[in-house]
């Protein structure tokens, strides 16, 4: 911030409800601050508003606003912030970010601020906001709920609304617009949300989000759901239309030979029971797992074009979501598969741009050679060594020659039984894999093993070493 003498000059980007209130407050005489100017999408309306202020600040384009300001307040949209932030930070100006979801993954902005001596400031927002969460984290946080509503016109033009083809003019009752992890909400550029945070301690937490629009005329007894609960998106053309039935779903044109499901009923029942809690706990875990992220990046770089299966995707669907966001090519669709129908349904709601199906790792609902890659993160840990050959053979069946496999399991010997997960009764046996034995099983199934790696657990993980095997189908 440049002003060593005199008032700090504030530039405001965005003149919606918040931006206007900021301008009015500074114009009314906040000590030590002066309004340098403002910018917005609609110049005529912006200039009409600025003319009502005592200081008569100028309407400026982004470059001129940065030059005139010591500090810039972003009160616009994430799309506008993507243009604004690099210019503000490169000029050494401090930046106050209201569209804070856009900061996800922007380490480049942080590095730019460090080089120029600028600061990125994120206000608390909402009622308690970040300060309230930090204060509560001194104790044990079990649940945090934030709820916000917006008139439909306030969501007009938001990319999520456009993508889901939601007719805001047709709303006549409170309507749920988005439900999912806050990370997914931020990346989808939805403008308002309701967050439910579950954290056993003060560490980074998973969040669930709900965004609703409220029309001027409210009627009916409950919210109608758009997007998140409309059902699964149409599968890609190469899958064909799904045929739902009791048991594993199949796809016309890509069905493999009929075979019995490999079902571990207690495990399936457990994940049906804990689906919501599991999604809340794991949705953002990759933000704290640089080892896993690096392996996923290598997998994406080596994987040939074609569909990728996230086998055992879980209720969060977060591993497949990371890969889909990492590689957005049209020839690289990612499909989540989980034998817990409730988990697959929840993952579908939380990640509405991806496809999810209920299916068993021992009887995948895809034809032989249909896929270019398979991620199997902790989906091969619920069966003993005697069943591993059949499970790996099924993965090899659906992979085309040259397809890639990245499997992650718990390293070690023996098994552990779990009967409770955060208060929910379960019956799950977790099997550990010996690195060389597991690698040999992968080779026998028809793969060339390219890497066998073991890492220690992170402090927040279950205390077992983690084994990663990277392989190519031959």
SENU-8554 format. One record per atom (N, C-alpha, C, O): residue in one letter; z, x, y. Coordinates in steps of 0.05 Angstrom, whole numbers, plus 5000, padded with zeros to 4 digits. Layout:
N
AZXY ...
//
This chain:
474
X500050174976 X500050005000 X500050185025 X501750365027 X498250135043 X497750335065 X499750305088 X500250515101 X500650075095 X502050035120 X504750165121 X506750065110 X504850405134 X507450535138 X508750435164 X511150435167 X507050345183 X508050235208 X506649975213 X504349935205 X508049785224 X506849525230 X506949345205 X507849435184 X506049105208 X506148915186 X504248985164 X502149125168 X504848905139 X503148945116 X500948725118 X501548495120 X498448815117 X496148635119 X495448515092 X494848665073 X495548255090 X495148115065 X492447975065 X491747825083 X490848035044 X488347885039 X488747695016 X490047764997 X487547455019 X487847254998 X485147184987 X483247115001 X484947214960 X482447144946 X482846884931 X484246884911 X481546674940 X481946414928 X483546234946 X485746294954 X482346004953 X483745814972 X484045544959 X483445334971 X485045544934 X485945304921 X488745234931 X489645334952 X490245084915 X492844994923 X494745234928 X496245234948 X494645434911 X496445664914 X495545844937 X497145924953 X492945904937 X491946084959 X492545964986 X493246115005 X492145714990 X492645585016 X495645595023 X496345645046 X497345555003 X500145565009 X501045845017 X502745885035 X499846055004 X500446325012 X499546375041 X501046495057 X497146285047 X496146325075 X498046185095 X498646295116 X498745935089 X500445785108 X503145925112 X504145945134 X504346035090 X506946165092 X506746415109 X508546465126 X504746575105 X504446815121 X503846745150 X504946865169 X502146545154 X501346465181 X503746345196 X503946375221 X505646225182 X508046115195 X509946325204 X511746275220 X509546575194 X511246795204 X513146915184 X515546935190 X512147005161 X513847165143 X514247445154 X512347575161 X516747535157 X517247795170 X515848025155 X515948045131 X514548185170 X513248425160 X510448385148 X509348575137 X509448135149 X506848075137 X504947965157 X505747815175 X502348025154 X500247915171 X497847845153 X497247985134 X496647615160 X494347525144 X491847665153 X490947615176 X490647835136 X488247985144 X485747825141 X483747875156 X485647635123 X483247475118 X483347355091 X485247385076 X481247205084 X481147075058 X478247045050 X476347065065 X477947005023 X475346955012 X475546734991 X477746694979 X473346584986 X473446374967 X470546314959 X468646414970 X470246134938 X467646074928 X465945914948 X463545954951 X467245724961 X465845544980 X466545625008 X468745565018 X464645745022 X465145855049 X465745635069 X467645665085 X464245425069 X464645215090 X467445095088 X468745075109 X468345025065 X470944915062 X473145115068 X475145045081 X472645365061 X474645575066 X474945615096 X477145635107 X472645625110 X472845675139 X474145435154 X475545475173 X473645195144 X474944965156 X477944985153 X479444915171 X478845075130 X481745105126 X482845325143 X484945285157 X481545555144 X482545785159 X482745715189 X484445825203 X480945545198 X480945465227 X483445305234 X484145285258 X484845195214 X487345045220 X489745225223 X491845125232 X489545475217 X491745665219 X492045785247 X490045815261 X494445845255 X494945945282 X493546215286 X492446275308 X493646385265 X492546655269 X489446665266 X488246875271 X488246445259 X485346425256 X484246665240 X482446805251 X485146715215 X484046945200 X481146905193 X480246675192 X479747125189 X476847105184 X476347055154 X477847135137 X474046925150 X473046905122 X471447165117 X469647225133 X472047305096 X470847565090 X469747575062 X470747435044 X467647735058 X466747775030 X468747965017 X470548065030 X468448004991 X470448154976 X470748434987 X472948534991 X468448574992 X468648855002 X470048865028 X471749045033 X469348685047 X470648685073 X473648615071 X475248715086 X474248435053 X477148355049 X478748595039 X480948635049 X477648745020 X479048975010 X479549185033 X481649295035 X477449225048 X477649425070 X479649345091 X481049515102 X479949085096 X481748985117 X484648955108 X486348925125 X485148985082 X487748915072 X489349155062 X488149355054 X491949135062 X493749325049 X494449225021 X494849375002 X494448955018 X495148834992 X493448584990 X493148425009 X492248534966 X490548304961 X491948124940 X492848214919 X492147864947 X493247664929 X490947524916 X489347394929 X490747544889 X488647394874 X489847124867 X491747104852 X488646914878 X489546634872 X487046474865 X486746244873 X485346594849 X482746474842 X482546424813 X483946254802 X480746554799 X480246514771 X480046794757 X479746994770 X480146784731 X479847034716 X477147164720 X476847404722 X475146994722 X472347094726 X472247234753 X471047454755 X473447114774 X473447244801 X475047494800 X474347694813 X477247504785 X478947734784 X477447974772 X477848204780 X475647914753 X474148134740 X472448284761 X471948524758 X471448134781 X469948264803 X471848394823 X471248614833 X474048264828 X475848344850 X477548594843 X477748784859 X478748594819 X480648794812 X479649084814 X480949254827 X477249154803 X476349424805 X476049514834 X476549754840 X475049344851 X474649414879 X477249464894 X477549654909 X479149284889 X481749304902 X483249554893 X484149714910 X483349604867 X484849824857 X483450094863 X484850294869 X480850104862 X479450354868 X479950434897 X479850674904 X480350234915 X480850294943 X483750364948 X484550414971 X485450364927 X488250434931 X489950204942 X492150254951 X488949964942 X490449734951 X492049614928 X491149614905 X494449514934 X495949364915 X494649094909 X493448984927 X495048994885 X493748744876 X495948564864 X497248644844 X496248334875 X497948124863 X496247944846 X494347824856 X496847924820 X495147784801 X496547524793 X498647534780 X495347294799 X496347044789 X495046964763 X496346844746 X492447044759 X491146984734 X491847214714 X490047364705 X494447234708 X495447464694 X494347484665 X494447704654 X493347264654 X492147284627 X489847474626 X489147584605 X488447514649 X486147684650 X486947984647 X485148154643 X489548044649 X490348324646 X490448404617 X490648644611 X490148214598 X490148284570 X487848474563 X485548414569 X488548704552 X486548894544 X485349054566 X483449214562 X486349024591 X485049174614 X486649424620 X487549464643 X486849594600 X488149854605 X486550014626 X487650194639 X483849954628 X482250094648 X483150034676 X483050214693 X484149794681 X485149724708 X487749874713 X488249974735 X489449894692 X491950044695 X491350334702 X492650454719 X489450454687 X488750734692 X487550774720 X488150974733 X485950574729 X484850594755 X486950584777 X486850734796 X488950414773 X491150394792 X492750654792 X493650734814 X493150774769 X494651024769 X493151244783 X494451404797 X490551244780 X489051454794 X489051424824 X489151624839 X488951174833 X488651124862 X491351094876 X491551084900 X493551074860 X496151034872 X496750744878 X498650684892 X495150554868 X495550274873 X497450154853 X498150284833 X498349914858 X500149774839 X498949504833 X497849364850 X499249424808 X498549154799 X501248994797 X502949074782 X501448784813 X503948634814 X503548354802 X501548224808 X505248284783 X505048024770 X507547854778 X509747924769 X507247644793 X509547484801 X510647324778 X509347284757 X513147244781 X514547104759 X513146844751 X512646794728 X512446684771 X511046424766 X512846224752 X515046284744 X511745974751 X513045754738 X515845714748 X516445764771 X517745624731 X520445564740 X522145814737 X523045924757 X522745884712 X524246134708 X522346374707 X522846584719 X520046334693 X518046534692 X518946794679 X520846794663 X517647014686 X518247274673 X521047364678 X522347474660 X522147314702 X524847394708 X526847244691 X528747364681 X526346994687 X528046834670 X528046934641 X530146944628 X525646994631 X525447094603 X526847364601 X528247414581 X526547544621 X527847794619 X530847764619 X532247904605 X531847574635 X534747524636 X535647414609 X537747504599 X534247234598 X535047114572 X534847314550 X536347284530 X533147514552 X532847714531 X535247884528 X535448034508 X537147874547 X539648024543 X541047914518 X542448064504 X540847654514 X541847534489 X539647504469 X537947674467 X539747294453 X537747244432 X536047014440 X537046794444 X533447064443 X531546854450 X530546714424 X529446844407 X531046464422 X530046314399 X527746134405 X526046084388 X527546034430 X525345864437 X525045854467 X527045824482 X522645884477 X522045854505 X519645664507 X517645704494 X519945454523 X517745254526 X517045234556 X518745194573 X514545274561 X513545224588 X511345014587 X509545024570 X511544814604 X509644594604 X508444554631 X509944544651 X505844524633 X504644464658 X502444264655 X501144244633 X501944104675 X499843904675 X498143944700 X499044054720 X495743844699 X493943874721 X492143624723 X491443524702 X491443534747 X489543324748 X486843414738 X486143654740 X485243234726 X482743324714 X480943484733 X479643674725 X480843394758 X479043544776 X479943824780 X478243994788 X482443884775 X483344164778 X482344344756 X482544584758 X481244224735 X480144384712 X477144394713 X475844514696 X475944264732 X473044244734 X471844524735 X472644694751 X469844574717 X468444824717 X469845044700 X468645254696 X472244994691 X473645194674 X471945244649 X471045054636 X471445494642 X469745554619 X470545414593 X468845324578 X473145384588 X474045244564 X473044954564 X472144844544 X473244824588 X472444544590 X469444524585 X468544344571 X467944704596 X465044704592 X464344754563 X462544624552 X465644954551 X465045034523 X465544804504 X464044754486 X467844654509 X468544434491 X467144174498 X467543974485 X465544174520 X464143934529 X465943694534 X465443474525 X468143754548 X470043544554 X469243404580 X468843534600 X469043144578 X468242984601 X470842904616 X472142714609 X471443064637 X473843014652 X473842744666 X475942614670 X471542654674 X471342394688 X472042164670 X472741944680 X471842204644 X472341984625 X475341964618 X476041774604 X476942144627 X479842144619 X481241914633 X481041874657 X482741754617 X484241534628 X487141554619 X488741374624 X487841764606 X490641804597 X491142104594 X489342264595 X493642174592 X494342454589 X493042564564 X493142444542 X491642794566 X489942894545 X490543194540 X490543354559 X491143254515 X491543534508 X488843684508 X487043614494 X488743894524 X486144044527 X486144284509 X484044344498 X488344424506 X488344664490 X491044694477 X493144644488 X491044794452 X493444854437 X492945114422 X491045124407 X494645314425 X494145564411 X495845784423 X497445734441 X495646034412 X497146254423 X496346304452 X494146264459 X498246404467 X497646454495 X495446674498 X493846664516 X495446864479 X493347064481 X490646944478 X488747014492 X490346754459 X487746614455 X487146444480 X484746434488 X489146314491 X488646144515 X487646314537 X485746244551 X488946554541 X488046724563 X485246824559 X483646834578 X484546894535 X481846994530 X479746774532 X477446824538 X480646524526 X478746304528 X478446204557 X476846034563 X480146314575 X480046254603 X480845974609 X479945854630 X482545854592 X483645594599 X485545634622 X486945834623 X485745444641 X487145504666 X490045444666 X491645574680 X490945244650 X493745194649 X494545154620 X492945074603 X497045204614 X497845184586 X500845134584 X502345154604 X501645064560 X504445034554 X505045244533 X503645254512 X507045414537 X507645634519 X510245574504 X512245494516 X510145634478 X512545624463 X512945904451 X511345994435 X515046044459 X515446314451 X517746324431 X519946214437 X517346444408 X519546474389 X519946774387 X518146924378 X522346864393 X522947154392 X525647194380 X527647084391 X525947344359 X528547394348 X530147594365 X532547624361 X528747734383 X530147924400 X528647934426 X527147764433 X529048154441 X527748184467 X525048324465 X523948394486 X524048364441 X521548504438 X519148324445 X519548084449 X516748434448 X514448264454 X514248034434 X514648084410 X513447804443 X513647564426 X510947434423 X509047484439 X510747264404 X508447094401 X508846844417 X511046764423 X506646714425 X506746484442 X504946264432 X502746324421 X505746024436 X503945804430 X503545654456 X505345624472 X501145554460 X500445444485 X499245164482 X497845104463 X499944994501 X498744724503 X497944684532 X499544734550 X495644584536 X494644524563 X493844234563 X492444144545 X494744084583 X494043804584 X493043734612 X493743854632 X491443524613 X490443424638 X491443134641 X491442984622 X492343064664 X493342804669 X491642664690 X491442764713 X490542434683 X488942284702 X490642124721 X493042094716 X489542034743 X491041874762 X491941614749 X494141514756 X490341504731 X491141264717 X492041334689 X490441424673 X494541294683 X495641364657 X495941114640 X496940904650 X495141124616 X495440894598 X495540994570 X495041234565 X496240824551 X496540904523 X499241024518 X500741084537 X499841064493 X502541154485 X502741444481 X504941554482 X500541584477 X500841874471 X498342014478 X496241894484 X498442284479 X496142444488 X493942444467 X494442454443 X491442424477 X489142464460 X488542754459 X488942894479 X487642864436 X487143144434 X484143214434 X482643084420 X483543404450 X480743484451 X480643774440 X482543924443 X478443844428 X477944124421 X479644214398 X478744244376 X482244254403 X483944374384 X484144204358 X484344324337 X484243944360 X484643784336 X482243604330 X482543404316 X479943684339 X477543524332 X476543584304 X474643464295 X477843774291 X476943844264 X475544104265 X474944214287 X474744214242 X473544474241 X470844474254 X469344274252 X470044694268 X467444704279 X465344714257 X465944784234 X462944634263 X460844634243 X460444924233 X460245104250 X460444964207 X460145234197 X457345344204 X455545194209 X457045614205 X454445724211 X452445634190 X453045554168 X449845664198 X447745554182 X447645684154 X446845564135 X448545944153 X448346074127 X450345984107 X450246044083 X452445824116 X454445724098 X453545454086 X454345384064 X451845304100 X451245034092 X453544844100 X455444934111 X453244594094 X455244394102 X457544394082 X457044394058 X460044404091 X462244404072 X462544144058 X462143934070 X463244154032 X463843914017 X466843924010 X467544073992 X468443764023 X471243764017 X471843623991 X470643423984 X473643733976 X474543613951 X477343713945 X478443873960 X478543603925 X481143703917 X480743973905 X479144013887 X482244163915 X481844443906 X480244593926 X479944513949 X479244823918 X477845003935 X475144873945 X473644783928 X474544873971 X472044763980 X469744943972 X470045183970 X467444823968 X464944973962 X462844923983 X463144734000 X460745073983 X458745054003 X456045033989 X455245203973 X454544823996 X451944773983 X450045013989 X449845104012 X448745103969 X446845323972 X448045593969 X446545783964 X450645623971 X451845883968 X454045883947 X455546073945 X454145683931 X456245663912 X455845873890 X453645933881 X458045993882 X458046173859 X458546013834 X458745763835 X458746143812 X459246003787 X461945873787 X463945983798 X462145633776 X464745483776 X466745643761 X466145753739 X469145663772 X471345813758 X473945693767 X474145573788 X475945713750 X478545603758 X479745753781 X479345993784 X481345603797 X482745733819 X484945913809 X486245853789 X485346143822 X487746293818 X489846193837 X489646253861 X491746053827 X493645913845 X496446023840 X497446023817 X497846113860 X500646183858 X502145963873 X502645993897 X502745753859 X503745513873 X506145553891 X506145443913 X508245703882 X510545733901 X509745883927 X510845813948 X507946063925 X507146213949 X505546023968 X505946023992 X503745873956 X502245683972 X504045483986 X503845424010 X505945373971 X507845183982 X509545314004 X510145184024 X510245574000 X511845704021 X510245734047 X511345684068 X507745814045 X506145844070 X505445574082 X505045564107 X505145364066 X504845104078 X507345034095 X507144914116 X509645104084 X512245034096 X512745184122 X513845074141 X511945434123 X512645604146 X510245654164 X510345844181 X508145504162 X505645574176 X506045594206 X505245794218 X507445404219 X507745414248 X509445654256 X508745794275 X511645704242 X513345934249 X511846194245 X512046384261 X510346214223 X508746454217 X506746504239 X506446734248 X505346304248 X503346334269 X504746434295 X503646614308 X507046324301 X508446414326 X509346704323 X509346844343 X510146784299 X511247054296 X509047264295 X509547494303 X506647204286 X504647404281 X502147394298 X500447574297 X501947194315 X499447154330 X498747404347 X496347464350 X500647544358 X500147764376 X500948034364 X501248224379 X501448044338 X502548294327 X500748534330 X501848764332 X498148504331 X496348734333 X496648874360 X495949104362 X497848744380 X498248874405 X500349094403 X500649264420 X501849094380 X503949294375 X503349474351 X505049614342 X500849454342 X500149604318 X497649774323 X495449704313 X497849994337 X495450154343 X494150264318 X491650304317 X495650324297 X494450424272 X492550224261 X490250284254 X493449974258 X491749764247 X489349714265 X487149674255 X489749714291 X487549674309 X485349884306 X482949814306 X486150134303 X484250344299 X482650314273 X480250354273 X484050224252 X482550184226 X480649944228 X478449954217 X481449744243 X479649514247 X477149594263 X474949504258 X477549764283 X475349864299 X473350024281 X470949994284 X474450194264 X472750344246 X471250164227 X468850204221 X472649964217 X471349764199 X469049634213 X466849604202 X469449534237 X467349404252 X464949584257 X462649494255 X465449834262 X463250024268 X461650074242 X459250124244 X462950074219 X461550144194 X460349904180 X458549934163 X461249664187 X460449424172 X457549354179 X456849344203 X455849304159 X453049214165 X453048934177 X455048794176 X450748854188 X450548574198 X450948374176 X450248414153 X452148154184 X452647934165 X455447834167 X457147944181 X456047614153 X458647484154 X460947674144 X460547824126 X463247644157 X465647794149 X467747584142 X468247404158 X469047614119 X471247444111 X473947574118 X474347804112 X475647414130 X478447494134 X480047354112 X480947124116 X480347484089 X481547354066 X484547364067 X485747574070 X485847134066 X488747114071 X489247124100 X491047274109 X487746974116 X487846994145 X490546904156 X491246994178 X492046734142 X494546644152 X494246434174 X491946384184 X496446314182 X496346094201 X495546194229 X494646034245 X495946444235 X495246544262 X492246614264 X491146594285 X491046704242 X488246784242 X487747014261 X485547044271 X489747184266 X489547374287 X487947624280 X486747744298 X487847704255 X486247934248 X483247874251 X481748034262 X482447654240 X479647574243 X478947524273 X476747594281 X480847414288 X480347364316 X479847634331 X478047654347 X481547834324 X481148094336 X478448204330 X477048314348 X477548194305 X474948294298 X472748144312 X470748264322 X472947884314 X470947714327 X470747784357 X468547794368 X472947844369 X472947914398 X471948204402 X470948274423 X472348364381 X471448644383 X468448664380 X467148834393 X467348504363 X464448504357 X463348224360 X463648064341 X462148164382 X461247894388 X458247844381 X457147644390 X457048024365 X454247984358 X453847724342 X455647654326 X451647594346 X451047344332 X450847384302 X451347204287 X450047624294 X449747684265 X452347774252 X452347874230 X454647734266 X457147824254 X459247594256 X461347634269 X458647354245 X460747144245 X463047224228 X462747364207 X465447134236 X467947194221 X469046924211 X469246734226 X469646914185 X470646664173 X473346724161 X473646904144 X475346574169 X478046604158 X478346434132 X477346204132 X479646544112 X480046414087 X483046434080 X484146644080 X484246204073 X487046214065 X487545994044 X486445774047 X489146064023 X489545854003 X491545644011 X491845443997 X492945684033 X494745484044 X493045304063 X492145394084 X492545054055 X490944884071 X492144834099 X490744814119 X494844824100 X496144774126 X495745024144 X495244994168 X495845264132 X495345504148 X492545514158 X492045584181 X490545444141 X487845454149 X487345244171 X485845304190 X488545014169 X488144804190 X489444894216 X488244854237 X491745024215 X493045114239 X491445344252 X491045344276 X490445524236 X488845744246 X486345634260 X485445744280 X485245424249 X482845294260 X483445184288 X481845204306 X485845064291 X486544954317 X487145174337 X486545144360 X488345394328 X489045604346 X486745774354 X486745904375 X484645774338 X482245934343 X479745764341 X478145804322 X479345574359 X477245374356 X474445484357 X472545344350 X474045734365 X471345844365 X470645984338 X468346064335 X472545994320 X472046124294 X471945914272 X472745684276 X471045984248 X470945814225 X473145884205 X473646124201 X474445684194 X476445734174 X476145534151 X475345304155 X476645634127 X476445464103 X478945514086 X480045734086 X479645314071 X481745344051 X480445444025 X478645314015 X481345664014 X480145773990 X481945993978 X483546113993 X481746033953 X483446213938 X482046483935 X479646493930 X483546703938 X482346963935 X481247013907 X479447173904 X482246863888 X481146893861 X478746713855 X477546743834 X477946543873 X475646363870 X474546303897 X474746073906 X473446493910 X472446463938 X470146263939 X468346273922 X470046093959 X467945883960 X465345993973 X464245863991 X464346223963 X461946343973 X460346453950 X461446533929 X457746463953 X455946553932 X456046863931 X456946993949 X455146963909 X455047253905 X453347383927 X451147293933 X454347603938 X452847753957 X452447623984 X450747693999 X454147413990 X453747264015 X454847404039 X454147334062 X456647604035 X458147714058 X457648014061 X457048154042 X457948104086 X457548384093 X460148544094 X460148784092 X462448404096 X464948534098 X467248354091 X467048104094 X469448474082 X471848324076 X474348474087 X474648714081 X475948334102 X478548424110 X480648284092 X480648044089 X482348444079 X484348334061 X487048454069 X488048634056 X488148344091 X490648444101 X492948284089 X493448064096 X494348414070 X496748304057 X496148044042 X497847864040 X493748014032 X493047784014 X492947863985 X492647693968 X493348123979 X493248223952 X496048323943 X496248513928 X498148193953 X500848283948 X502548083932 X504848133927 X501347853925 X502847643912 X502347623882 X503347433869 X500747803871 X500247803843 X500848073831 X500748273846 X501548083806 X502148343793 X499648503787 X497348403791 X499948753777 X497748923771 X495848803750 X493448853751 X496948633732 X495348523711 X493248333722 X491148283709 X493648223746 X491748033758 X489948163779 X488048043789 X490548413786 X489148543808 X486148583802 X484448553820 X485448653777 X482648703770 X480948453776 X478748473786 X482048213769 X480447973773 X480147913803 X478047823811 X482247953818 X482147903847 X480148083861 X478548003877 X480248343854 X478448533866 X475548483857 X473648523873 X475148403832 X472448333823 X471348093838 X468948083843 X473047903846 X472147673861 X471247763889 X469247663900 X472747943901 X471948053928 X469248193925 X467548163943 X468948353904 X466448493900 X464048303896 X461848353905 X464648073882 X462547883876 X461247773902 X458747753903 X462847713922 X461747583946 X460647793966 X459347713986 X461248043961 X460148253979 X457448343970 X456948383946 X455648373989 X453048483982 X453248793979 X455248903988 X451348913966 X451349203963 X451549333991 X450049264009 X453249523994 X453649664020 X455649524037 X456349624058 X456649284029 X458649144044 X461249304045 X461849464027 X462849244065 X465349404069 X467849244063 X467948994067 X469849384052 X472449264046 X474549424060 X474649674058 X476349294074 X478749414085 X481149254076 X481549024084 X482749374058 X485049234047 X487649374056 X487849614057 X489649204063 X492249304070 X494349174053 X494348934050 X496149334041 X498249234023 X500749394029 X500749584044 X502949304016 X505449454017 X505349673996 X504749623973 X505949924005 X505950143986 X508650173972 X510750093983 X508650273947 X511150313933 X510850223904 X508650193894 X513150163892 X513250073864 X514949823863 X516749783880 X514549663842 X516249433837 X515449203855 X513349193867 X517349013857 X516848773873 X519448683886 X521648753877 X519248513906 X521548403920 X521248093921 X518947993924 X523347963917 X523347663918 X524647573944 X526847673951 X523447373957 X524547263981 X524946963977 X523146823968 X527246863985 X527946583982 X528446444008 X529046204009 X528046584031 X528546454057 X526946604078 X526746844078 X525846444096 X524446564120 X525346404144 X524446184149 X527046534160 X528046414185 X529046124181 X528345944196 X530646094160 X531845834155 X530345654137 X531345454128 X527745724130 X526145554112 X526345664084 X526045904080 X526745494065 X526945574037 X524145644026 X522345484029 X523845874014 X521345954002 X521846083975 X524146143968 X519746133960 X519946273935 X517546453933 X515446373922 X517746693943 X515546883945 X516247153933 X518347263940 X514547253916 X514947523905 X512747703916 X510447643914 X513647923928 X511848103942 X511648353924 X513648483919 X509148423916 X508748653898 X507848893914 X506048883931 X509049123909 X508249373921 X506049503905 X505949473880 X504449663918 X502149803904 X502450103907 X502950203929 X502150243885 X502050533885 X499350623895 X497350533885 X499250803915 X496650863928 X494450943908 X492250833910 X494951133891 X492851223873 X492051013852 X489750993845 X494050863843 X493450653824 X491750433837 X489750343825 X492550353861 X490950143874 X488150233881 X486250083878 X487850493890 X485250593895 X483550603870 X481150543872 X484750663847 X483250673822 X482350393815 X480150353804 X484050193820 X483249913814 X480949823832 X479149683822 X480849913856 X478649843874 X476049973864 X473949843864 X476250223856 X473850363845 X472750213821 X470350173818 X474550133803 X473750003778 X472349743784 X470649653769 X473049613806 X471849353813 X469049373824 X467749173828 X468149623829 X465349663838 X465149753867 X463249683881 X467049923875 X467050033902 X467150333902 X468250453883 X466050453922 X466550733928 X468850743949 X468650643971 X471050863941 X473450883959 X472951113979 X472651343971 X473051044004 X472551244025 X475051354038 X475051574048 X477151194037 X479651294050 X482051144037 X481950904032 X484151304032 X486751194023 X488851304042 X489351544042 X490051124057 X491851214078 X494551064076 X494550824070 X496751204082 X499351084082 X500751144108 X500651374118 X501950934120 X503450984144 X506350864141 X506750684125 X508250974156 X510950864155 X510950594170 X509150544186 X512950434165 X513050174179 X513750204208 X515250394215 X512750024224 X513750014252 X516549904252 X517449774232 X518049944273 X520849874275 X521149564271 X523249484262 X519149414279 X519449124278 X518449004252 X518448754249 X517449174234 X516249074209 X518249074186 X520349204188 X517648934165 X519048964140 X518949254131 X516949384133 X521249364122 X521549654118 X520249754093 X521649844075 X517549734091 X516049854070 X513750014082 X512749944103 X512950224068 X510550374077 X508150194073 X508150014055 X506050234089 X503650074088 X501350234078 X500850464087 X499850124059 X497650264047 X494950134055 X494749884054 X493050294064 X490450194073 X488250334056 X488250574054 X486550174044 X484350274029 X481750184041 X481349944045 X480050364047 X477350314058 X475250374037 X475350584025 X473450184031 X471550214009 X468950084016 X468649924034 X466850174000 X464150074004 X463249963977 X463550103956 X462049723977 X461049603952 X458549743942 X456749803958 X458449803916 X456049933905 X455149783880 X453249863867 
//
